[in-house]
Amino acid sequence: MIRIEGLSRTAGSKTILESINLEINRGEIFTFIGPSGSGKTTLLRLIDLLDSPTTGTIIFDHTDTTAPDTDRLAIRRRMSMVFQKPAVLNITVAGNVAFGLNFRGIEKSETDSRVHEALDIVGLLHLADRKAVTLSGGEMQRVAIARALVTRPEVLLLDEPTANLDPVNTELIENLIKRIHQSFHTTMILSTHDMIQGQRLADRIGVIMDGKIVQVGSIHDIFYLPNGKDIARFVGIDTILKGIVESNDDGHARVSVSDAIIEVITPCQKGTRVSLFIRPEEVSIALKDGDLPKTSIRNQLQGKITRMVPFGPFVRTTIDFGSGLTALVTRRSADELSLAVGMTVIAGIKATAIHVIPDSG
Amino acid sequence: MSEIVSGLLQALNLIVTLDPEVMQIAALSIMISLAATVIAASISIPLGGIIHFYEFRGKRAVIILIQTLYSIPTVVVGLLLYLMLSRSGPLGYFGLLFTPGGMIIGQAVLIIPIITGLVIAALGGVDRNISDTLISLGATGFQTILQVVREARLAILSAVVLGFGRAISEVGVAMMIGGNIRGETRVLTTAIALQTGIGDFPFSIALGIILLLIALVIVVIMNILISGLSTESQQALGGPRI
């Protein structure tokens, strides 16, 4: 549907985007995740043809968008974009939603029925005659979605659509996005700095960091098999351990980390320096004197709790076994086990839950 | 003190009885300033739009120059126009010196910078995301400009009303270009200056009250308009009046 080739964008001497190559398929939800200021909004604006790239091209449905303004307008009219901060005009909600249709010269009766339909989808039919500027943030964002939807775009771009919303409205908008996708099979391109939202909404994810796409893949690829330290940290992997492969028996390797040996699954051969990425929710904790659970957990590391930080319904617990290891324990478990800083515990990690990449340096 | 009180009473009498000379001066003032405002607005609104919507070298300098001209002394405009319109001046051929036509041009020149500057501020007060949203919704360049101007319409109207207020209350241009000729170019401000000079205080006070009433009407209109504006536009125009 959209092919991006060698795209870059500079502003003065600052490089905002660099060497972007990407293909977005028809009907998928593709989500860009990355820290604030990494270039996500710039990329979405380039895709929506609001700005022009410094170098490179965007091919939209086999048509090169490096074209005269009239052709770009025709391509732009096959897309719609919802911005992070919804801008509504000082007229009624229905009037705001009708804009895209008015610009296209659609007849009034057709416009009225499509505006009605779009407002119904976003659940704002009862506010059709209200002045749009009097709405709450969540309602304005729904108006923006209805306004983008009413033109029946082939591609819907959503730039941090819930960044300024409370959790209730965030859930509402996310559900709406999913429902629209299910009903219309619209190709959706989202950006978010919230990796959990990326996980909830995406078919595929592209990670942008410092203006470059550093990894593209499925949710599983990005969250469990990140191909670099920075991506791993961004997707919530707290524990990154350095070690050397001591032995490898048919992909079942033993890696020495500090004074401990950790069993992992990797093709890396003996002597290879590796990084081990361990998600905090993959680490279980048992009391040192308690019965070790009879499970398939190959790695049982003894260490002392050095830090406990509340994290919503969880407690982020750091265990020192010679290196630091973070576990995400439910508050209930932490209370039941009477976990406390200074206590010696056993941290368990399955060999299959550890992502191993050869260390580049 | 008694002179002021008796002057005030006589002034009210002149207004209430619709004294023909007072009414003629007031009507001429309003007519000239209205004409000047219409001409200035028809130049300033497109000019402000061009400056706002198009990027060009020296844009910032142009805006600073326009803002500087807000406070240009009316006598300086009067002097420059006098030199242009006088018989030996480049525009002397048109015979506009000491005519209402000349005064209209003078007042228009005086308020063009104010209206232009405030139009730029009004358009700048429209949320930048709005033009992005409009373009993204498939608007052409012209459709985008039209909608942004529509969004700023109340702020633009406020700018025009403010321009009218400046035009009707100025005295330098009216005096130097109009010449204060009785029945022809004598307007409220020049008449007040003259009548005060010759000691006819009731007449001056009557005209002064009318001028204040016009100012009051302008402020009321401004408040009504500004109360309908977005916060950004209110700030662009110097905040809400009340």
Chai-1 contact restraints between the chains, C-beta under 6 A:
chainA,res_idxA,chainB,res_idxB,connection_type,confidence,min_distance_angstrom,max_distance_angstrom,comment,restraint_id
A,D48,B,S136,contact,1.0,0.0,6.0,A-B,restraint_1
A,L50,B,I135,contact,1.0,0.0,6.0,A-B,restraint_2
A,R77,B,G138,contact,1.0,0.0,6.0,A-B,restraint_3
A,M81,B,S136,contact,1.0,0.0,6.0,A-B,restraint_4
A,F83,B,N129,contact,1.0,0.0,6.0,A-B,restraint_5
A,K85,B,N129,contact,1.0,0.0,6.0,A-B,restraint_6
A,A87,B,D127,contact,1.0,0.0,6.0,A-B,restraint_7
A,A87,B,N129,contact,1.0,0.0,6.0,A-B,restraint_8
A,A87,B,I130,contact,1.0,0.0,6.0,A-B,restraint_9
A,A87,B,T133,contact,1.0,0.0,6.0,A-B,restraint_10
A,L89,B,E151,contact,1.0,0.0,6.0,A-B,restraint_11
A,F99,B,L137,contact,1.0,0.0,6.0,A-B,restraint_12
A,G100,B,L137,contact,1.0,0.0,6.0,A-B,restraint_13
A,G100,B,G138,contact,1.0,0.0,6.0,A-B,restraint_14
A,F103,B,G138,contact,1.0,0.0,6.0,A-B,restraint_15
A,F103,B,A139,contact,1.0,0.0,6.0,A-B,restraint_16
A,F103,B,Q143,contact,1.0,0.0,6.0,A-B,restraint_17
